Amino acid sequence: MKIIILGAGQVGTSVAESLVSEANDITVVDNDPVCLQAMQDKLDLRTVVGNGASPSVLRNAGAEDADLLIAVTQSDQTNLCACRIAKTVFNLPTRIARLRSADFVDHPELLDDDNFAVDFSICPEQIVTDYIRKLIAFPEALQVLEFGNGRISLVAVKAVEGGPLVGNPVREIRAHIPNVDARIAAVFRRDQPIIPEGDTVIEVGDEVFCLADTLHIRHVMRELRHLEKPVKRIMIVGGGNIGYRLARAIDGNYQIKIIESSSRRAEFLALNLKNALVLQGDATDEDLLESERIDEMDLFLALTNDDENNIMAASLAKRMGAQRTLALINRRSYVDLVQSGPIDIAISPAIISIGTLLAHVRRGDVTAVHSLRRGAAEALELVAHGDAKTSKVVGRRVEDIPLPKGATIAAIVRATTEAQPYRENELVIEKRYDVTIIAHHDTVIEPEDHVIVFVVSKKLVPRVEKLFQVGFGFL
């Protein structure tokens, strides 16, 4: 696939790194030649210096025969203009734009083919906000991801001493929670992946990826570590795009304190948040943290644009008694280093955002892509099309599907063919709904199943996608 990426920032770089390894022809456009040169030294791609909203620059980047435009610059205006030009001048087939302003959510008609011609838009700040909200709901988890419109959840949990399943083989999970069907999709031990078998023993410190119906996921987590008390008190550092979006989304549900260094921004936050306490100051000031009872905080979130400030603030908060800390880290090289230290969770906005974008780039019918372990692994939701003659997965048992080593079919979301009894407002009605199936060796894939596949290395993704592509006989 021939792809043009506008913007060589964190998101653009992450997209390029993910796609260039999959034999795509990538061209990156940016105004900064130094940034482009650094990308070209590291990745096998072409670069063009210039404004992506210029027809001549797009032509130089190969827009006349490109398959996909991904406009992820920092400027909404540049991204929108580039999509319109790509459609009008070059008839470029698919156009994706990063939009930071929330105004376009209220006016989606501006993105249709008669206006800015955006096929799909992403807002990394909102994606990160939603991601953090899930972590607040599951404070013990390192990651919380959803598939099948929320029917299935995948959580990453660090196994701790005293967990019922810790020190025991994986097969015993059924004995511990007999009424819950769950799957341990993968285990990472000392940063090395392990595809769990029935006799695999969970050890203290293992990073375990558990998958189950969303209604039952807490039961599964309880097998690996003692569940913490629900979060009540939250301190947020940074009232920028992400900090403000998060505070506004959870305002009223938790006791929130926000520390913001800019007096003008602090004033804005105080005017626009009804219940949160806004403090103007420095989050690395020990006296400030102590006076605001940092030791009583259930969750400390460092969400500024400054990596070093986030790391220092979260580390200090942990030392002073905060129950759990999270730091937003833009430099991907910092993430692994930081999370192995005093900070409980380090997240990269670019890595979190990229999954939403990749779902629209992957070959085959891919409805969800989630990056795991800071981008090293992936979980995909693919739709199985065709029949036993035209598909390599439909009509076959899981054990008979030629998956590459390191790939695991973990679960299936299947639409019911017949209406089922459903209680709604004290009335029992007939309704069709999706059912979740945890995959076992003898589970048979049916047409239109949504199949959740876990891969321990993103290098395996093209081979998995190829399995789910139907043959020429399918109409």
C-alpha positions in Angstrom: 0.0 0.0 0.0 1.3 3.5 -0.9 0.8 5.8 2.1 1.5 9.5 2.7 1.8 10.6 6.3 1.6 14.4 7.0 3.4 15.3 10.2 6.6 13.9 11.7 5.6 14.4 15.3 4.9 11.7 17.9 1.8 10.4 16.3 3.2 10.5 12.7 6.4 8.8 13.8 4.5 6.1 15.6 2.3 5.5 12.6 5.3 5.3 10.3 7.2 2.9 12.5 4.2 0.6 12.7 3.4 0.6 8.9 6.9 0.6 7.4 7.6 -2.8 8.9 4.6 -4.2 7.0 6.1 -3.7 3.5 4.2 -0.5 2.8 5.5 2.3 0.6 5.7 5.3 3.1 6.3 8.9 2.4 6.4 11.4 5.3 5.8 15.1 4.8 6.8 17.8 7.3 8.2 21.4 7.4 11.1 20.3 9.7 14.0 18.8 7.6 16.0 17.8 10.7 13.1 15.8 12.1 12.6 14.1 8.7 16.3 13.3 8.4 16.2 11.6 11.8 13.2 9.5 10.6 14.9 8.6 7.4 18.1 7.5 9.2 16.0 5.1 11.3 13.3 3.9 8.9 13.1 2.7 5.3 10.9 5.5 4.0 10.9 8.6 1.8 10.5 12.1 3.1 9.4 15.4 1.6 10.0 18.8 3.1 7.1 21.2 2.8 3.5 22.1 3.8 1.2 19.1 3.5 -1.7 21.4 2.5 0.1 22.5 -0.7 -0.9 20.7 -3.9 2.6 20.8 -5.2 4.0 19.2 -2.1 1.3 16.5 -2.1 2.1 15.9 -5.8 5.8 15.6 -5.0 4.9 13.1 -2.2 3.2 10.9 -4.8 -0.5 11.8 -4.1 -1.4 11.0 -7.8 -1.2 7.3 -7.2 -1.3 7.0 -3.4 -3.8 4.7 -1.6 -4.0 6.5 1.7 -3.4 9.9 3.2 -2.9 10.2 7.0 -2.8 13.8 8.0 -1.6 14.0 11.7 0.1 17.4 11.9 -0.5 19.6 15.0 -2.7 21.9 12.9 -6.4 21.0 12.3 -6.5 23.4 9.5 -3.6 21.9 7.7 -5.0 18.4 8.1 -8.5 19.4 6.8 -7.1 21.3 3.8 -4.8 18.4 2.9 -7.7 16.0 2.8 -9.8 18.3 0.7 -7.0 18.9 -1.8 -6.2 15.1 -1.9 -9.8 14.4 -2.8 -10.4 17.3 -5.3 -7.0 17.4 -7.1 -5.7 13.8 -6.8 -8.9 11.8 -6.1 -6.8 10.0 -3.4 -9.1 7.1 -2.2 -8.8 7.2 1.6 -8.1 10.2 3.8 -7.6 10.2 7.6 -7.2 13.4 9.7 -6.2 14.2 13.2 -8.5 16.8 14.7 -7.8 18.3 18.1 -10.8 20.6 18.3 -14.0 19.2 19.7 -16.1 21.5 17.4 -16.1 19.0 14.6 -17.8 16.4 16.8 -20.8 18.7 16.9 -20.7 19.3 13.1 -19.8 16.0 11.4 -21.3 17.2 8.2 -18.2 19.4 7.7 -16.1 16.2 7.2 -18.2 14.7 4.4 -17.2 14.6 0.7 -18.9 17.9 -0.1 -16.8 19.7 2.5 -13.4 18.6 3.9 -13.6 15.1 2.5 -12.3 13.3 5.6 -13.1 9.6 5.6 -12.1 9.1 9.3 -11.0 11.4 12.0 -9.1 10.8 15.2 -8.6 12.9 18.3 -5.6 11.5 20.3 -6.4 13.6 23.3 -9.9 12.1 23.6 -8.6 8.6 23.0 -6.0 9.0 25.8 -8.7 10.5 28.1 -11.0 7.5 27.5 -8.1 5.2 28.1 -7.3 6.8 31.5 -10.9 6.6 32.5 -10.8 2.8 32.2 -7.7 2.7 34.3 -9.5 4.7 37.0 -12.3 2.1 37.0 -9.7 -0.7 37.2 -6.9 0.7 39.4 -5.1 -2.6 39.6 -4.6 -2.9 35.9 -1.7 -1.8 33.7 -4.0 -1.7 30.6 -7.7 -2.1 30.0 -8.9 -2.6 26.5 -12.3 -3.5 25.0 -13.5 -5.5 22.0 -16.8 -6.3 20.5 -18.4 -3.0 21.4 -17.4 -3.5 25.0 -18.6 -7.1 25.4 -15.1 -8.4 26.0 -12.3 -6.9 28.1 -8.6 -7.5 28.0 -6.7 -6.4 31.0 -3.0 -6.5 31.8 -2.2 -7.2 35.5 1.1 -7.7 37.3 0.9 -10.9 39.4 1.7 -10.3 43.1 2.5 -12.4 46.1 -0.7 -13.9 47.6 -2.8 -13.9 44.4 -4.8 -17.2 44.4 -3.5 -18.3 41.0 0.1 -17.1 41.6 2.4 -20.1 41.9 -0.2 -22.4 40.3 -0.7 -23.7 36.7 -3.0 -21.7 34.4 -5.4 -24.7 34.0 -6.5 -24.2 37.7 -8.2 -20.9 36.8 -11.4 -22.9 36.0 -11.4 -24.5 39.4 -10.9 -21.2 41.1 -13.7 -19.4 39.2 -15.9 -22.3 37.8 -18.8 -20.1 36.7 -16.6 -17.8 34.6 -15.1 -18.6 31.3 -11.8 -16.7 31.0 -8.6 -16.9 29.0 -5.0 -16.0 29.9 -3.9 -14.8 26.4 -0.3 -14.2 27.1 2.3 -13.8 29.9 5.4 -11.6 29.8 8.1 -12.6 32.2 11.2 -10.4 32.5 10.1 -8.8 29.2 10.0 -12.1 27.3 6.7 -13.4 26.0 5.3 -16.8 27.0 2.3 -18.3 25.2 0.6 -20.0 28.2 -0.3 -23.7 28.2 -2.3 -25.5 30.8 0.8 -26.3 32.9 2.3 -22.8 32.7 2.9 -21.6 36.2 2.2 -17.9 37.0 5.0 -16.3 38.9 5.2 -13.2 41.0 6.0 -10.2 38.8 4.6 -11.7 35.6 2.7 -9.3 33.4 -0.5 -11.3 32.6 -3.0 -10.5 29.9 -6.5 -11.8 30.9 -9.5 -11.8 28.6 -13.1 -12.4 29.6 -16.6 -11.1 29.3 -16.5 -7.5 30.6 -19.0 -8.5 33.3 -16.6 -11.0 34.8 -13.2 -9.4 34.3 -12.9 -8.4 38.0 -13.3 -12.1 39.0 -10.4 -12.9 36.8 -8.2 -10.1 38.1 -8.8 -11.2 41.7 -7.0 -14.5 40.9 -3.8 -12.6 40.2 -3.8 -9.9 42.8 -5.9 -8.6 45.7 -8.3 -5.9 44.3 -7.7 -2.5 45.6 -10.4 -0.2 47.0 -12.3 1.8 44.4 -10.7 5.1 43.6 -12.2 8.1 45.4 -9.5 10.8 45.6 -7.6 11.8 42.4 -4.9 14.4 42.0 -4.3 15.6 38.4 -1.2 17.5 37.4 -1.6 19.6 34.3 -4.8 21.2 33.1 -4.0 21.1 29.4 -6.1 19.3 26.7 -5.9 15.9 28.3 -6.0 17.0 31.9 -9.0 19.2 31.3 -10.9 16.7 29.2 -10.4 14.0 31.9 -11.4 16.3 34.8 -14.5 17.4 32.9 -15.4 13.8 32.2 -15.1 12.6 35.8 -16.0 15.8 37.6 -18.6 15.0 40.3 -17.8 11.3 40.4 -14.5 11.6 42.4 -12.9 14.1 44.7 -10.5 15.9 42.3 -7.6 18.2 42.8 -5.8 19.8 39.8 -2.4 21.4 40.0 -1.7 23.8 37.1 1.4 25.9 36.8 -0.1 28.6 34.6 -2.3 31.1 36.5 -4.3 31.9 33.4 -5.1 28.3 32.7 -5.8 27.6 36.4 -8.4 30.5 36.2 -10.0 28.8 33.1 -10.2 25.5 34.9 -11.8 26.9 38.0 -14.4 28.6 35.9 -15.2 25.5 33.8 -15.1 22.7 36.4 -17.9 22.7 39.0 -16.6 20.4 41.7 -12.8 20.1 41.2 -10.4 22.0 43.4 -7.9 23.9 41.2 -4.5 24.8 42.6 -2.0 27.0 40.9 1.5 25.8 41.6 4.4 23.4 41.0 3.6 19.6 41.3 7.2 18.9 42.3 6.9 21.2 45.3 7.0 18.9 48.3 5.4 21.4 50.6 2.5 21.8 48.2 1.9 18.1 47.9 2.2 17.6 51.6 -0.3 20.4 52.4 -2.8 18.9 49.9 -2.5 15.5 51.7 -0.8 13.6 48.8 -0.6 10.5 51.1 -4.4 10.3 51.0 -4.6 10.2 47.2 -5.8 7.0 45.6 -4.5 8.0 42.2 -2.0 10.6 41.1 -2.0 11.5 37.4 0.8 13.5 35.9 -0.6 14.7 32.5 1.5 17.8 31.5 3.3 18.1 28.1 6.7 17.9 29.9 8.0 14.3 30.2 10.6 15.1 32.8 8.1 17.1 34.9 5.6 14.2 34.8 8.3 11.7 35.8 9.6 13.8 38.7 6.1 14.7 40.0 4.8 11.1 39.8 8.0 9.7 41.4 7.8 12.3 44.2 4.1 11.6 44.8 4.7 7.9 45.1 7.5 8.5 47.6 5.3 10.7 49.6 2.5 8.1 49.9 0.2 8.3 46.9 -1.4 4.9 46.5 -1.0 4.6 42.7 0.8 6.9 40.2 0.5 7.4 36.4 2.7 9.5 34.1 2.1 10.6 30.6 5.3 10.1 28.6 5.7 11.3 25.0 9.2 9.9 24.5 8.6 6.3 23.8 12.1 5.4 24.8 11.3 6.6 28.4 8.2 4.5 28.9 9.8 1.1 29.6 12.5 2.7 31.7 10.0 4.6 33.8 7.5 1.9 34.4 10.1 -0.4 35.9 10.7 2.2 38.6 8.6 4.0 41.2 5.9 4.9 38.7 3.1 2.3 38.5 1.9 3.1 35.0 3.6 5.1 32.2 1.6 5.7 29.0 2.5 7.0 25.6 -0.3 9.0 23.9 1.1 8.1 20.5 1.0 4.4 21.2 -2.5 4.5 22.6 -3.8 6.6 19.7 -2.3 4.6 17.0 -4.6 1.5 17.5 -7.6 3.5 16.4 -5.9 4.7 13.3 -4.4 1.3 12.4 -7.9 -0.3 12.4 -8.5 1.7 9.3 -5.2 0.9 7.6 -5.0 -2.9 8.2 -5.7 -5.2 5.4 -8.8 -7.3 5.7 -11.8 -6.5 7.9 -10.2 -5.2 11.1 -12.5 -3.5 13.5 -10.1 -2.8 16.4 -6.4 -2.8 17.0 -4.8 -2.2 20.4 -1.1 -1.8 21.0 0.1 -3.8 24.0 3.3 -3.5 26.1 4.1 -0.1 24.8 3.8 -1.1 21.2 5.7 -4.4 21.3 2.6 -6.7 21.0 -0.9 -6.2 19.5 -4.4 -7.5 20.0 -6.7 -7.4 16.9 -10.4 -7.8 16.4 -10.9 -9.3 12.9 -14.2 -10.3 11.2 -14.2 -13.7 9.6 -15.8 -13.7 6.1 -16.5 -16.4 3.6 -17.0 -20.1 4.0 -15.0 -23.3 4.4 -14.0 -23.1 0.7 -12.9 -19.5 0.5 -11.6 -18.9 4.0 -8.7 -20.3 6.0 -10.5 -19.8 9.3 -14.3 -20.1 8.7 -15.6 -23.6 9.5 -12.4 -24.7 11.1 -11.6 -25.5 14.7 -9.1 -23.2 16.4 -6.5 -26.0 16.7 -6.7 -26.5 12.9 -6.1 -22.9 11.9 -2.4 -22.4 10.8 -1.6 -19.5 13.1 2.0 -18.3 13.2 3.8 -19.1 16.5 3.2 -16.3 18.9 -0.4 -15.7 17.7 -3.4 -16.8 19.8 -7.1 -16.8 19.1 -8.4 -15.7 22.5 -12.1 -15.0 22.1 -15.0 -14.6 19.7 -18.0 -12.2 19.6 -20.8 -13.8 17.7 -24.2 -12.3 16.8 -27.1 -14.6 17.7 -29.2 -15.7 14.8 -32.4 -16.0 16.8 -34.0 -13.5 19.2 -33.4 -14.3 22.9 -35.4 -13.3 26.0 -34.3 -10.0 27.3 -35.6 -8.0 30.3 -36.1 -4.3 29.8 -38.1 -2.0 32.1 -39.8 -4.9 33.9 -40.9 -6.4 30.5 -39.4 -9.5 28.9 -39.0 -8.9 25.2 -37.3 -10.8 22.4 -34.0 -9.2 21.3 -31.0 -10.2 19.3 -27.6 -9.5 21.0 -24.0 -10.6 20.7 -22.6 -13.4 22.8 -19.0 -13.8 23.9 -17.2 -17.1 23.5 -13.8 -17.7 25.1 -11.9 -19.7 22.4 -10.7 -23.3 23.1 -8.9 -25.7 20.9 -12.2 -27.2 19.6 -14.1 -23.9 19.1 -15.3 -23.6 15.4 -15.1 -20.2 13.7 -18.4 -19.2 12.0 -19.0 -16.6 9.2 -19.1 -13.0 10.5 -17.6 -13.9 13.9 -15.5 -11.1 15.4 -12.3 -12.9 16.4 -9.9 -11.5 19.0 -6.3 -12.4 18.2 -3.4 -11.8 20.5 0.1 -11.5 18.9 3.2 -11.2 21.0 5.1 -9.3 18.3 3.6 -6.9 15.8 5.8 -8.5 13.1 3.2 -11.3 13.1 0.3 -9.0 12.2 0.6 -9.3 8.3 0.5 -13.1 8.5 -2.6 -13.1 10.8 -4.3 -10.6 8.5 -3.6 -12.8 5.5 -5.3 -15.7 7.2 -8.5 -13.8 7.5 -8.6 -12.6 3.9 -11.1 -14.5 1.7 -10.2 -16.2 -1.5 -11.2 -15.1 -5.0 -14.2 -17.4 -4.9 -16.0 -15.3 -2.3 -18.7 -12.9 -3.5 
